[in-house]
Amino acid sequence: MKIAFLNPQGNFDRTDAYLTEHPDFGGQLVYVKEVALALGRLGVHVDVLTRRIRDPQWHGFEDDIDDFGELADRVRIVRLPCGGDSFLAKERLWPHLPEMADAIVSFYGDQAPDFLTAHYADGGFLAACLQVRLGVGFTLTGHSLGAQKLDKLAGGGQSFEELEPRYRFAQRIAAERLAMARAARVITSTTEERLGQYGHALYRGAIDTSNDARFRVIPPGINTEIFHADAGKDDPAVLNRLRRMVRDPARRHVVVASRLDPKKNVAGVVEAFCVSPELADGAHLALFVRGVDDPWQGIDALRADEQAVLQPILERVRAAGLEDRVSFVNARSQRELAAAYRLFAASGSVFALPSLFEPFGLAPIEAAACGLAVVATRNGGPSEIFADGAGLLMDPEDPAAMAQAFVEGLNQHAELAAKGVERVLSTYTWDKTAKVYLDTISAASKEPLPAIEDGIPPLDASERIQAYLAG
């Protein structure tokens, strides 16, 4: 069987060099890469279809055909022209996606893949286009949906007219509705994601969340060759570099490895330290910031949007007199990240996921696999991941409650760490994820394609969105 992954946004390179460099990258790319490789281990041939970039500021995405450095005979990266050579944020891709659909049809000729799996709204739109042109079905993995992002931004007081030029909600939500309606299966990471996100009013009529036949809940996994609890395998030179970044490696820490994005709520953890003498006296804080070793001196090396998140954090730390309790860690790869987790686990530390909302949350299960106790947001996927008590849940909008949860996590480290490792290995590995993906796709590929009479409708949900916002 040959499966094509549709992933126009972000991109892939062997070393994951840009994994945290842009909001379009990050966990979704890890997901696609790891599922693709795990399917390859099951004997499936996989193409990851993405956009070719020939931009001097974004090296590594120039080759038409590439691989991940393993399973090259089965899993390949196919980069296709779409919207010129320069890097484009996902919101700027919409006008160019028909060009990418043409390129995919031309690339395959009469050798179409057996099935497609689409990721995010733009991948879903491509899949709907290709379903007709290639005569193959698709699954949709939305990862996160536009309606929830619209709610958050509109709730902050911005109007649809103010938001639309940047975020292209009219196109994104129309594409999501189209992909939901035509997908053979919609794949979600949790039941909460299925019911909560896809049950949003803006998707009413596109899909029925009560219809079990349209959905498959498939939890993501972790790469157990990288994320594990055996510190004896770590490179001494890497460990020495990491230790030099930490003021006191022997101290217990609250560890935060979230992207510098307001919705990740890193500032909330800092505020928890500021309002809780018990926490500040009992632990240090470790903030992972990719790309700079010392943000106090080198914050200018970060992007403007990252600086906008980090600068108030630095000011709050300084104002509270907590400089000697905060360390910044620059982990340059997933292997360094895992080694850092194990280093902190050895001192009885906890991993914090303070997001205001997290659809799933790969980071906490990666951290748990490395022996860290986990304290995570109660909003979203972690409430299902840690429903068995393998991690603690917290209210990310209450600094005092967050602080209390961190203290409890530190005090229960040994018990939580053991439960976390067991939970991850029993449920959250990529091989388990890929096996259920393959079962789902194999069943769906035997079903007839939906009858489609109208081709691809215009991507414009403006009236629907404005009616929703008007109440």
C-alpha positions in Angstrom: 0.0 0.0 0.0 1.1 3.6 -0.7 -0.2 6.4 1.5 0.4 10.1 0.8 0.5 12.6 3.7 -0.8 16.0 2.7 1.1 18.7 4.7 1.6 21.9 2.7 2.4 24.1 5.7 5.7 23.9 7.6 8.3 21.6 6.2 10.6 18.7 7.0 14.3 18.2 7.1 16.4 15.3 8.5 17.6 17.2 11.5 14.4 18.9 12.5 16.4 22.1 12.4 13.5 24.5 12.4 11.1 22.6 14.7 10.5 25.5 17.1 11.4 28.3 14.7 7.9 29.1 13.5 4.3 28.5 14.7 3.6 26.5 11.5 6.2 23.9 12.5 6.4 22.3 16.0 4.4 19.3 17.2 2.4 18.7 14.1 5.5 18.1 12.0 6.7 15.6 14.6 3.4 13.9 14.4 3.5 13.5 10.6 7.1 12.4 10.5 6.8 9.8 13.2 3.5 8.3 11.9 5.0 8.1 8.4 8.1 6.3 9.7 6.1 4.0 11.9 3.9 3.1 8.9 7.2 2.5 7.0 8.2 0.0 9.6 4.9 -1.8 9.0 5.9 -2.2 5.3 3.8 0.7 3.9 5.3 3.0 1.3 4.7 6.6 2.3 5.1 10.0 0.6 5.0 13.1 2.7 3.8 15.8 0.3 4.8 19.3 1.3 5.8 22.6 -0.2 9.3 23.2 -1.8 11.1 26.2 -0.4 14.2 27.8 -1.9 14.7 30.7 0.5 18.2 31.7 1.8 16.6 32.2 5.2 15.2 28.7 5.3 17.9 26.2 4.2 17.2 22.5 3.9 14.0 22.5 2.0 15.3 22.9 -1.6 15.4 19.3 -2.9 12.5 17.9 -4.7 12.9 14.4 -3.2 14.4 13.8 0.2 14.1 11.4 3.2 14.3 11.4 7.0 17.6 9.6 7.1 15.9 6.3 7.8 13.6 3.9 5.9 14.5 5.8 2.7 13.4 2.9 0.6 9.8 3.3 1.9 9.4 6.8 3.3 10.2 9.9 1.3 9.6 13.7 1.5 8.2 15.0 -1.8 8.5 18.8 -2.1 6.4 20.4 -4.8 6.2 24.0 -6.1 3.4 26.2 -4.7 3.4 29.9 -4.5 7.0 30.6 -5.5 10.2 29.9 -3.7 10.0 32.0 -0.5 8.8 30.7 2.8 5.1 31.6 3.3 3.1 31.4 6.5 0.2 29.0 6.3 -2.3 31.9 6.2 -0.7 33.0 2.9 -0.9 29.6 1.2 -4.6 29.6 0.4 -4.5 31.3 -3.1 -1.7 28.9 -4.1 -3.1 25.5 -3.0 -4.8 24.8 -6.4 -1.2 25.0 -7.9 0.0 22.4 -5.4 -3.0 20.2 -6.3 -1.9 20.4 -10.0 1.7 19.6 -9.1 0.6 16.5 -7.1 -1.5 15.2 -10.0 1.4 15.8 -12.4 3.9 14.1 -10.0 1.9 10.9 -9.8 0.5 10.7 -13.3 -1.3 7.4 -13.6 0.4 6.0 -10.4 -1.8 7.6 -7.8 -1.3 6.5 -4.1 -3.9 4.1 -2.7 -5.0 6.6 0.0 -4.4 10.1 1.3 -4.2 11.4 4.9 -4.6 15.2 5.3 -3.2 17.3 8.0 -4.6 20.7 9.1 -7.1 22.7 7.1 -4.9 23.3 4.0 -4.1 19.6 3.8 -7.8 18.9 4.1 -8.6 21.3 1.2 -5.9 19.6 -1.0 -7.4 16.2 -0.1 -10.9 17.3 -1.2 -9.4 18.5 -4.5 -7.4 15.3 -5.1 -10.2 13.0 -4.0 -12.0 13.9 -7.3 -8.9 14.2 -9.5 -7.1 11.0 -8.3 -10.1 9.0 -7.4 -8.8 8.1 -3.9 -10.3 8.7 -0.4 -8.7 10.4 2.5 -8.7 10.8 6.3 -8.5 14.2 8.0 -6.4 14.9 11.0 -7.2 18.5 11.9 -4.7 18.9 14.8 -6.3 22.2 15.8 -9.3 23.9 14.2 -10.0 27.5 13.2 -13.2 27.9 15.2 -11.5 27.6 18.5 -8.8 30.1 17.5 -11.4 32.5 16.3 -13.2 32.2 19.6 -10.1 33.0 21.5 -9.1 36.0 19.4 -12.6 37.4 19.1 -13.0 37.0 22.8 -10.1 39.4 23.2 -12.1 42.1 21.7 -11.0 42.0 18.0 -13.6 42.0 15.3 -13.9 39.6 12.4 -12.9 42.4 10.0 -9.7 43.1 12.1 -8.8 39.4 12.3 -9.5 38.2 8.8 -6.6 39.9 6.9 -4.1 38.1 9.0 -5.8 34.8 9.9 -7.9 34.1 6.8 -10.7 32.5 9.0 -13.2 32.6 6.1 -11.0 30.3 4.0 -9.8 28.2 6.8 -13.1 27.3 8.3 -14.7 26.8 4.9 -11.8 24.4 4.1 -12.3 22.6 7.4 -16.0 22.1 6.7 -15.3 20.8 3.2 -12.7 18.3 4.4 -14.9 17.1 7.3 -17.8 16.5 5.0 -15.8 14.5 2.5 -13.3 12.6 4.6 -13.8 8.9 5.0 -12.7 9.3 8.6 -11.8 12.2 10.9 -8.9 11.2 13.2 -8.7 12.9 16.6 -6.3 12.4 19.4 -8.9 12.3 22.2 -12.7 12.0 22.6 -12.7 15.5 24.0 -11.3 16.8 20.7 -13.9 14.9 18.7 -16.9 16.2 20.7 -15.5 19.6 21.7 -13.7 20.9 18.7 -15.7 19.2 15.9 -19.0 19.9 17.7 -18.4 23.6 17.4 -21.4 25.6 16.0 -19.3 26.7 13.0 -19.0 23.1 11.8 -22.7 22.3 12.2 -24.0 20.5 9.1 -20.5 19.5 8.0 -20.1 16.5 10.3 -22.1 14.8 13.1 -19.9 14.1 16.1 -22.4 11.5 17.3 -21.7 9.4 14.3 -19.1 6.8 15.4 -18.5 5.7 11.8 -17.1 9.1 10.8 -14.5 9.3 13.6 -11.5 7.4 14.9 -9.7 8.4 18.1 -6.0 7.6 17.7 -3.7 9.0 20.3 -0.3 10.2 19.1 2.9 8.6 20.5 6.5 9.3 21.3 9.8 8.1 19.8 11.0 5.7 22.4 14.5 5.7 21.0 14.8 9.3 22.0 12.4 9.8 24.9 13.2 7.2 27.5 14.3 7.1 31.2 17.8 5.6 30.7 20.2 8.4 31.4 23.1 6.1 31.0 22.8 6.5 27.2 23.3 10.3 27.2 26.3 11.9 25.6 28.6 13.3 28.4 29.5 16.3 26.3 25.8 17.1 25.8 25.1 16.7 29.5 28.0 19.0 30.4 26.7 21.7 28.1 23.2 21.4 29.5 24.5 21.5 33.2 26.4 24.7 32.4 23.0 26.4 31.6 21.4 25.4 34.9 22.2 27.4 38.0 21.9 24.4 40.3 21.3 21.0 38.5 20.9 19.2 41.8 17.9 21.4 42.8 14.3 20.4 42.0 12.9 22.4 39.1 9.6 23.2 37.4 10.5 22.6 33.8 8.7 24.5 30.9 9.5 23.6 27.3 6.6 25.3 25.5 6.9 27.6 22.5 7.0 31.3 23.2 3.4 31.9 22.2 0.8 33.7 24.4 -1.6 30.7 24.3 1.2 28.5 25.8 1.0 30.6 29.0 4.6 30.4 30.0 4.1 33.6 31.9 1.5 31.8 34.1 4.2 29.5 35.5 6.4 32.5 36.3 3.5 34.2 38.0 3.0 31.0 40.1 6.5 31.4 41.4 5.9 35.0 42.1 2.7 34.4 44.2 3.9 31.3 46.1 6.8 31.6 48.5 6.5 27.8 49.2 7.1 27.1 45.5 9.9 29.7 45.0 11.7 28.4 48.2 11.3 24.7 47.3 12.2 24.7 43.6 13.9 26.5 40.7 12.3 27.3 37.3 13.8 26.1 34.0 12.5 27.7 30.9 13.5 26.2 27.5 14.2 28.9 24.9 15.4 27.6 21.5 18.1 29.6 19.7 19.7 31.6 22.5 21.7 30.5 25.5 21.3 33.7 27.6 18.0 35.6 27.0 19.1 38.3 29.5 21.8 39.3 27.1 20.7 37.8 23.8 16.9 38.3 23.5 17.5 40.3 20.3 18.4 37.0 18.6 14.8 35.9 18.9 12.0 36.7 16.5 9.9 39.8 17.3 6.8 37.7 18.4 9.0 35.6 20.7 10.5 38.7 22.2 7.1 40.1 22.8 6.3 37.0 25.0 9.7 36.7 26.7 10.4 40.4 27.6 7.5 40.7 30.1 8.6 37.4 31.6 12.1 38.7 32.2 10.8 41.9 33.6 8.5 40.0 36.0 11.3 37.7 37.1 13.5 40.7 37.8 10.8 42.6 39.6 10.1 39.6 41.9 13.8 39.1 42.6 13.8 35.6 41.2 16.8 35.9 38.9 18.8 33.4 40.9 16.0 30.8 40.7 15.5 30.8 37.0 17.6 29.0 34.4 17.3 29.2 30.6 18.0 26.0 28.5 18.7 26.0 24.8 18.1 22.5 23.6 19.1 22.3 20.0 17.5 19.0 19.0 15.0 16.5 20.2 17.9 14.3 21.6 19.2 17.3 23.6 15.7 18.0 24.8 15.3 14.4 26.0 18.7 14.4 27.7 17.7 17.6 29.5 14.5 16.0 30.7 16.4 13.1 32.1 18.9 15.5 33.8 16.0 17.3 35.6 14.2 14.0 36.3 17.3 12.9 38.3 16.8 15.8 40.8 13.0 15.0 41.3 11.7 17.8 39.0 8.3 18.2 37.4 7.3 19.1 33.8 4.7 21.8 33.4 2.3 22.2 30.5 0.6 25.5 31.3 -1.3 26.0 28.0 -4.6 27.8 28.2 -5.9 25.0 26.0 -4.0 22.0 24.5 -5.7 19.8 21.9 -3.5 16.9 22.8 0.0 17.6 24.2 2.9 15.5 23.0 5.3 17.4 25.2 4.1 16.0 28.5 4.1 12.4 27.4 7.7 12.9 26.0 8.7 14.4 29.4 6.9 11.6 31.3 8.8 8.9 29.3 12.0 10.5 30.5 11.1 10.3 34.1 9.7 13.7 34.9 6.5 14.0 36.9 3.9 15.9 34.9 1.6 18.8 35.9 -0.5 19.8 32.9 -3.4 22.0 32.0 -6.8 20.6 32.6 -8.1 22.2 29.4 -8.0 19.8 26.5 -6.2 16.5 25.8 -4.2 16.2 29.1 -7.4 15.6 31.0 -7.8 12.3 29.1 -4.1 11.4 29.0 -3.7 11.7 32.7 -7.2 10.7 33.8 -5.7 7.6 35.4 -3.6 9.7 37.8 -0.3 9.4 36.0 -0.1 13.2 36.1 -1.7 16.1 37.9 -4.0 18.6 36.3 -4.2 22.3 37.0 -6.2 25.4 36.2 -3.8 27.4 33.9 -5.6 30.7 34.7 -5.1 30.5 38.4 -1.4 31.1 39.4 -2.0 30.1 43.0 -3.7 26.9 42.0 -0.8 26.2 39.6 1.7 26.8 42.3 -0.1 24.3 44.6 -0.2 21.7 41.8 3.6 22.1 41.2 4.3 21.7 44.9 2.2 18.6 45.0 3.9 17.2 41.9 7.3 17.8 43.4 6.3 16.1 46.6 4.9 13.1 44.7 7.7 12.9 42.1 8.7 9.3 42.6 5.1 8.0 42.4 4.1 10.2 39.5 7.3 9.5 37.5 6.8 5.7 37.7 3.1 6.0 36.7 4.0 8.3 33.9 6.5 6.0 32.3 4.1 3.1 32.6 1.3 5.1 31.1 3.3 6.2 28.1 4.7 2.8 27.2 1.4 1.1 27.5 -0.6 3.6 25.4 1.4 6.3 23.6 4.0 5.0 21.2 4.1 5.8 17.5 4.1 2.1 16.5 0.7 1.8 18.3 -0.5 5.0 16.6 0.6 3.8 13.1 -1.0 0.4 13.6 -4.5 1.9 14.2 -3.9 4.4 11.4 -3.2 1.6 9.0 -6.3 -0.4 10.2 -8.4 2.7 9.7 -7.1 3.5 6.3 -7.3 -0.1 5.1 -11.0 -0.3 6.1 -11.8 3.2 4.5 -9.9 2.4 1.3 -12.4 -0.5 0.6 -15.4 1.9 0.8 -16.9 3.7 -2.2 -16.1 7.4 -2.5 -18.8 9.9 -1.7 -21.0 11.1 -4.5 -19.8 14.6 -5.3 -21.7 16.8 -7.8 -20.5 20.3 -7.1 -16.8 19.9 -7.3 -14.9 22.2 -5.0 -17.1 25.1 -3.7 -15.5 28.6 -3.1 -13.7 28.8 0.2 -15.6 31.6 1.9 -17.3 31.2 5.3 -17.6 34.9 5.9 -21.4 35.1 6.3 -21.5 32.0 8.5 -18.7 33.4 10.8 -20.3 36.8 11.0 -23.7 35.3 11.9 -22.1 33.2 14.6 -20.2 36.1 16.1 -23.4 38.2 16.1 -25.0 35.5 18.2 
